[in-house]
Amino acid sequence: MRLTCKMGSRNVKVVDVQANEALFVLLNKLNITDKNTKFIFNGITYSMGSIQTFEEIGLTSDARITINNQAIAGF
């Protein structure tokens, strides 16, 4: 599935992931080193360092998520 990741006000990245992969794969795919980074999907905040899978949180098809990190919040 394809995730459109909004990172700050002007930066958008698109990554491909599998539903059975853990959320922490986003850290590598988006080149984020801070494991405390979170993202918002359907109004719920999830940790990108989590071992939960995308399927477990209900993310099973193409979607748009918002990345929330203090370090990139101002960009």
C-alpha positions as CSV (number, residue, x, y, z in Angstrom):
1,M,0.0,0.0,0.0
2,R,1.1,3.6,-0.5
3,L,1.3,6.0,2.4
4,T,1.3,9.8,1.8
5,C,3.2,11.2,4.7
6,K,2.8,14.9,5.5
7,M,5.9,16.0,7.4
8,G,5.6,19.7,8.4
9,S,3.8,22.4,6.4
10,R,5.5,21.9,3.0
11,N,7.1,18.5,3.0
12,V,5.2,15.5,1.7
13,K,6.8,12.0,1.1
14,V,5.2,8.9,-0.4
15,V,6.3,5.5,0.8
16,D,5.3,1.9,0.0
17,V,4.7,-0.5,2.9
18,Q,3.1,-3.9,3.4
19,A,0.1,-4.3,5.8
20,N,2.0,-7.0,7.8
21,E,5.1,-4.8,8.4
22,A,5.7,-3.2,11.8
23,L,5.2,0.6,12.2
24,F,8.9,1.1,12.8
25,V,9.7,0.5,9.1
26,L,8.5,4.1,8.6
27,L,11.5,5.4,10.5
28,N,13.9,4.0,7.9
29,K,11.8,4.7,4.8
30,L,11.4,8.4,5.9
31,N,15.0,8.7,7.1
32,I,13.9,9.6,10.6
33,T,16.3,8.8,13.5
34,D,14.1,10.0,16.4
35,K,12.3,6.9,17.7
36,N,9.8,9.1,19.6
37,T,8.3,10.4,16.4
38,K,4.6,9.8,16.1
39,F,2.0,9.8,13.3
40,I,-1.7,10.5,13.2
41,F,-4.0,8.1,11.4
42,N,-7.8,8.5,11.7
43,G,-7.5,10.9,14.6
44,I,-5.4,8.5,16.7
45,T,-1.7,9.0,17.4
46,Y,0.7,6.1,17.0
47,S,4.4,5.8,17.8
48,M,6.7,5.1,14.8
49,G,8.9,3.0,17.1
50,S,6.1,0.5,17.7
51,I,6.2,-3.2,16.9
52,Q,2.5,-3.1,16.0
53,T,1.7,-3.8,12.4
54,F,-0.2,-1.5,10.0
55,E,-2.9,-4.2,9.8
56,E,-3.3,-4.2,13.6
57,I,-4.1,-0.4,13.7
58,G,-6.5,-0.7,10.8
59,L,-4.3,0.8,8.1
60,T,-4.7,-1.7,5.2
61,S,-5.0,0.4,2.1
62,D,-3.6,3.6,0.6
63,A,-3.8,6.4,3.2
64,R,-2.6,9.8,4.2
65,I,-0.9,10.2,7.6
66,T,0.5,13.2,9.4
67,I,4.0,12.9,11.0
68,N,4.4,14.7,14.3
69,N,7.9,15.4,15.5
70,Q,9.1,18.4,17.4
71,A,12.3,18.5,15.3
72,I,10.4,18.8,12.0
73,A,7.3,20.6,13.1
74,G,8.6,24.0,12.0
75,F,9.5,23.1,8.4
